Amino acid sequence: MLKADEFSSVFSFRRGASGEFFQLQVRPNGLQHVRLGMVMGKKAARLAVDRNYAKRMVREYFRTNQARFEGLDVVVRLRKALGKTCPAVVRQELRELAERVANVASLDRAD
């Protein structure tokens, strides 16, 4: 996702989950694939190195777990810099948030 109105439609849908490092928000998109958007602000991670590391971690997680998010627009917002956090901890948090978000999204698709 690239356009501001695409991001705002996901934010206004108000379905998501938050963890220590990330906040995931979702909205059904009516397509057969996931569309990913990321918000990595300087307020959460001052250094570009930290923001880029967080983006790489998120992209890698979504690349390996695309089927879980099929038919959704997903926006991932960085809440706190990852710093020296172990990659396994980051993946675990993304996995837990994805499970919570998938449960909420499946209820909305059934309506």
C-alpha positions in Angstrom: 0.0 0.0 0.0 1.3 3.4 -0.9 -1.5 6.0 -0.9 -2.7 7.9 2.1 -6.3 7.0 1.5 -5.5 3.3 1.5 -3.8 3.7 4.9 -6.6 5.8 6.3 -9.2 3.3 5.3 -7.4 0.6 7.3 -7.0 3.0 10.3 -10.7 3.9 10.2 -11.8 0.3 10.1 -10.4 0.0 13.6 -9.6 -3.7 13.8 -6.2 -4.6 15.1 -3.9 -5.7 17.9 -0.9 -4.2 19.7 2.2 -5.6 21.3 5.3 -4.2 22.8 7.0 -3.3 19.5 4.3 -3.3 16.9 0.7 -2.5 16.2 -1.2 -4.3 13.5 -4.4 -3.1 11.9 -6.3 -4.9 9.2 -9.2 -4.5 6.8 -10.6 -6.9 4.3 -9.6 -5.8 0.8 -11.7 -8.1 -1.5 -8.5 -9.3 -3.3 -6.9 -12.7 -3.3 -3.6 -11.4 -1.8 -2.4 -9.4 1.1 -1.4 -5.7 0.8 1.1 -4.6 3.4 1.7 -1.0 4.6 4.3 0.1 7.2 4.5 3.1 9.4 7.9 3.4 10.9 8.1 6.9 12.5 11.1 8.8 13.9 9.2 9.1 17.1 9.4 5.4 17.7 12.9 4.8 16.3 15.1 7.8 15.9 17.9 6.2 13.8 17.2 5.1 10.2 19.2 1.9 10.9 16.6 0.9 13.5 13.6 1.8 11.3 15.1 -0.1 8.3 15.8 -3.2 10.5 12.2 -3.2 11.7 11.0 -3.0 8.1 13.2 -5.9 7.1 11.8 -8.0 10.0 8.2 -7.2 9.1 8.7 -7.9 5.3 10.4 -11.2 6.0 7.6 -12.3 8.4 4.9 -11.4 5.8 6.8 -13.0 3.0 6.9 -16.3 4.8 3.3 -16.1 6.1 1.3 -14.6 3.2 -1.4 -17.2 3.3 -2.4 -16.2 6.8 -3.3 -12.7 5.6 -5.0 -13.5 2.3 -7.6 -11.0 1.4 -6.5 -8.4 3.9 -4.9 -4.9 3.9 -2.5 -4.9 6.8 -0.8 -1.9 8.3 2.1 -2.4 10.7 3.0 0.5 12.9 6.3 0.6 14.9 5.6 1.5 18.6 9.1 1.1 20.0 12.6 0.7 18.6 13.8 -2.9 18.4 17.4 -2.0 19.3 19.3 -5.2 20.2 16.2 -7.3 20.6 16.6 -10.9 19.5 15.0 -11.6 16.1 13.2 -14.6 17.6 11.4 -12.3 20.0 10.3 -10.0 17.2 9.0 -12.9 15.1 7.2 -14.3 18.2 5.4 -11.0 18.7 4.5 -10.7 15.1 3.1 -14.2 15.2 1.0 -13.5 18.3 -0.3 -10.3 16.8 -1.1 -12.0 13.5 -3.1 -14.7 15.3 -5.1 -12.1 17.2 -5.7 -10.0 14.1 -6.6 -13.1 12.0 -9.3 -14.0 14.5 -10.8 -10.6 14.4 -10.6 -10.4 10.6 -12.3 -13.8 10.1 -15.3 -12.6 12.1 -15.6 -9.6 9.9 -15.4 -11.6 6.7 -18.2 -13.9 7.9 -20.6 -10.9 8.2 
